[in-house]
Amino acid sequence: MSVSRWLSLENWKRGFWSLIRFTLIFGLSFVILYPILQKISTAFKDKRDLYSPVVVWIPENFTMSNFLDAIRIMDYWPTLFNTFVLSAMTTLLTAASCALAGYGFARLKFKGSGLLFACVILTILVPPTTILIPIYLNLKEFTLLGLIPLITGKSVNLLNSYWPFILTSLTANSLKAGLYIFIFRQFFRGIPKEVEEAAYIDGAGIGTTFTRIMMPNAIPAILTTALFSFVWQWNDSFYTTTYLTSSKVMSTQLSSLPYNLSIMLGGDPSKADPFYLSMVQDTGILLAILPLIIIYLFVQRYFVESIERTGIVG
């Protein structure tokens, strides 16, 4: 085979695989972005555009009334503040407790540690609906192992408050906590033991070594788990609608937005226009994810770097 023919064949193969990669990336991007672009297009449409056969993507009658209605019905700014406080609080507590648990599994060997870690992995696989009822009943009649009734004479109802999220975050049992523990365990296992041994020689204990040596080196894992925890808590509707039935957070406000809109219009909710209700709800969804998009624009570089370092070290 001549050199020119071999080069042409290599160029053909390279171009073919480039086309395959482009097709895959374009297809995945389309699947991810299509719903968002569709919601953006719908949010700026007037009610008349819903029934116009010529309007597909670009509205004929641009309007901001959908945003104004969604903001008013959702009580957007207090809801945004409450959701941010809840997500930030659970993120900080989850990152701290999961880091401590991950360090224990990575460095502190004790009898039954392998079985206990297998149970942690099991929490990733078990659907949350299977354990929802016992958790709900425990929080509704919270006794703290029987200590609270000894003091107050009755149990405490923790529902409709932030206490369920605080307690589950403090005990490394919050949303997706098993995954965060696994990330920290793999990261700490990748750090050389000589670093800890040097600290022990200098007289540091386990607690001092963890807080002053291991945690500063675990910044990539902390960033990864913190961002995942914040986003998942922000978008969570399963636990939030279960524990906070009357509090104003994004998930509860979005779930009740169509009903509240139909009430605001002064009609029977069962007779309201479903297409118009869906249009305003899509606008509310955009308002809900807008803060996450803004946050990602500022932290995307740190997030990508933390993902890469976590994977390399782990």
N, C-alpha and C positions, 0 to 999 in steps of 0.2 A: 504494500500500500504506500502510495506516495505521501510525502509530507503535506502537500497542499490538500489532498483528499482527507487525510487524517485530521488536519486542522478544521476543515469544513464540517466533518462529522462531529468533532468535539463542540464546535460552535452551535451546531444543530441541537445536540443534546442539552447544551447549556441553555439555549433559548427555549427548548421544550420544557425543561424543569422550571425555568423562570415563569413561563406561562402557567404551569400548574400551580406554583406558589401564589402568583397573582390572582388566579381564579379562586383559590381557597381563601386567601385573605379578603378578597372582595366579597365573597359569599358570606363569610363570617361577619364582616363589617356590616353588610346589608341586613343580616338577621338581627344584629344588635341595635343598629341605628334606625331601622325602619319604624318600629313602634314609637320611638321618641320623635322622629320627624313627623310622623302622622299626628301625634298629640300636639306638636307645635303648630302644625297647619290647622288643626281643629280649634285650637285655643283662640286663634285670631278670626275665626269665622263668625259672621252674624247668623242669627237663627234662620234667616231667609236662605243662606247658602247651603243649609242642610238639605233642602229640597230642590236645589237647582241642579239640573242634569249636566250643566257645563262646568260646574265647580268640582275639581278633584283635589288638587293640592293648594293652588293659590286662590284665596278668597276674593270674591268680587266686592264684598263690603267688609273692609277691615274694621275691627272694633276691639276695644279693650274692656267691654262690659263683662265678658266672661271672667276676666281677672278680678275686676272689681266685685262681682258677685261672689266669686270663690273666696276672696279675702274677707269679705263681710260675713259670709256664712260660717267660714271656718274660724272666725276670730283669729286671723292669721298671726298677728304679731305676738300676742300672749301665748298662742299655741307654739309658735316657733321658739320662744324663750323657754317654755316648759320642756319641750322636746330636747333642746340643746342641753339644759341642765341635767335631765335624766340620762342622756347619752354620755355626757362628759363624766358624770358621777360614776356610772357603771363601768365606763372605760378605765378610769383610774383605779378603781377597786379591783376590777377583773385583772388588769395587767399586774398589779402588785401580788394578788393572791395566786395567780397562775404561775408567775415567775417563781414564787416561793415553792409551790408544789413541784414545778418542773425541776428546780434545783435539787429538791429532796430526792426525786426519782433518778436524777442523773448522778448524784454524788453520795447520797446517804443510803447505804445498803443495809437492809434489815430483813428479818424473816417475813416472808409474804409480800415483799415489795413488788416482785414480778407479777403476782396474782392481782395485787391492788392496781398496778399500772394497766393490766389487762382489763380491769373493770373500768378504768378511765377511758380506754380505747372503746370499750363497749358503749359508753355514753354517746360517742360520736355516731354509732350505728343505730342505736335505739331511737325510734321516732318519739318526739316529745309528747305526742298525744297519748302514748301508752302509760305515762307516769303523771299526766296532768291532774287526774282526779285525786290521788293521794296528796299531791303537793297543794292543790287547791284547798282540800279539807284541812290539811295541816296549817296552812296560813290563815284560814278562817277561824280555826280554834287553836291558835298558837299558845303552847304551854311552856316551851323551852325545857323539855324533858321533865315536865311536871313542877318546875320551880315557880312559875308565875302564879298558878292557883294557890300555892302555899302562902304567897305574899298578899295577893289581891283578892283571893277567893274565887276567881273565875279566869277563864282563858281570855286572850286578846285577839281581836279581829284585825289582821294586818292588811286586808284587802282595801282597795281604793286609797292606797298610799304608796309612797316610794319604798317602804320597808321590805316588801318581797324582793325588789331589785337589789337593795343594799345587802340583805342577808345572803342572797344567792351569789352576789359578786364577792363578798368577803370570804365566803367558804369555797371559792373556785368552783361554783356550781351554776354559773350563769349561762346565758345563751352561748353555745359553741365553746364552752370552757374546756372541754376535753381536747379540742383541737389546739387551743392555746397552750395547754399544759404539754402536749406533744411537741409543739414548736420549741418551747423553752427547754424541754428535756434534751431534744436533739442538739440544740445550740450549745447548752452547757457541756454536753458530752464531747463536743468538738474543741473546747478550750483545754489546753494542756494542764495536766494535774500539777505540774511543777509550779504554776502560778499560785495555786492554793497552798502548796507545801511551803513555798517561800513565805507566805503570809503566816502560816502556822509557826514557822521557825521564829518569826519576829514577834510572836506572842499573841497574834490575833485569834479569836475564836471563830466558830462557825458563823455566828451572826455578823460579826465584823467583816469577815471574809466575803460573805454574801453581799452586804450592803456597800462595801467600799472597794471591793476587787471585782466581783462577778457582775454586779449590776451595771457599772460603767462600761464594761466590755460587752454587755448584752443590749446595747442601744439598738442595733438592727432588729433584734427579735422583739424588743419593746415597741418600736415603731410599727412593725408588721402587725402585731396583735392589737395594738391600740387602734390602728386605722380600721382593721377588720371589725373589732368590737364596736367602734363608734358607728360605722355604717350599718352593721347588722342590727344594732339596737335601734338606730334611727328608723330603719325600714321594718322593724318587727311589728307584726300585727297580731300574732298568736298570743304571746304572753301579755302584751300590753293591753289588748282588749279584754283579756281575762282578769288581770289584776287591777286595771284602772278603768272601770266602767263609766265613771263620771268625771274623770280628769281630762283636761284639754291637751292632748298630744296629737301628733300628726296622724297616726294610724286610726285613732278613734274618731277624729274629725273627718277624715276621708271616708270612713265606712258609713258615717251618718250624713254625709254631704248631700246625696240625692234626696233623702227624706226631708232634710231641713230646707232644701231649695224649694221643694214642692209645697211645703208649709208656708214659706215666705211668699210664694206666688199666690197664696190664698185659695188654693184649690184642694181637691181630694188627691192625696198622694198616689192612689191607685189609678187615677185618670190623667196624671201628668204625662207630658210628652217624653217618652223614654230616650229619644235621640237628643233632645235638648239637655236632659239630666245627665246623659253620658258625656256630652260636650263640656258641661261645667265641671264634671268630675275629672275629666282628662286635664282640664286647666288646673284643678286642685292638685293633681298628681305632679304636674310640672312645677308648681309652687313648692311642693314638698321636697322634690329632688334638687331644686335649684341651689339650696345651701351646700349640698354635698358636691355638686359640680364646682361651685366656687372654691370650696375647701380643697378639692382635688387639683385644681389649677395651681394652687400655691404649694402643695406638698407632693406633687407627682414625682419630682426628682428624688426626694428623700424616700418616698415609698418604693420606687423601683430599685434604688440602691439597697434598701433594707431587705427587700425580697431576694435580691441577688446574694447578698452577704449571708442571709439566713440559710439559703440553699447551699452555698459553698461550705460554710462552717458546719452545718448540720449534716 
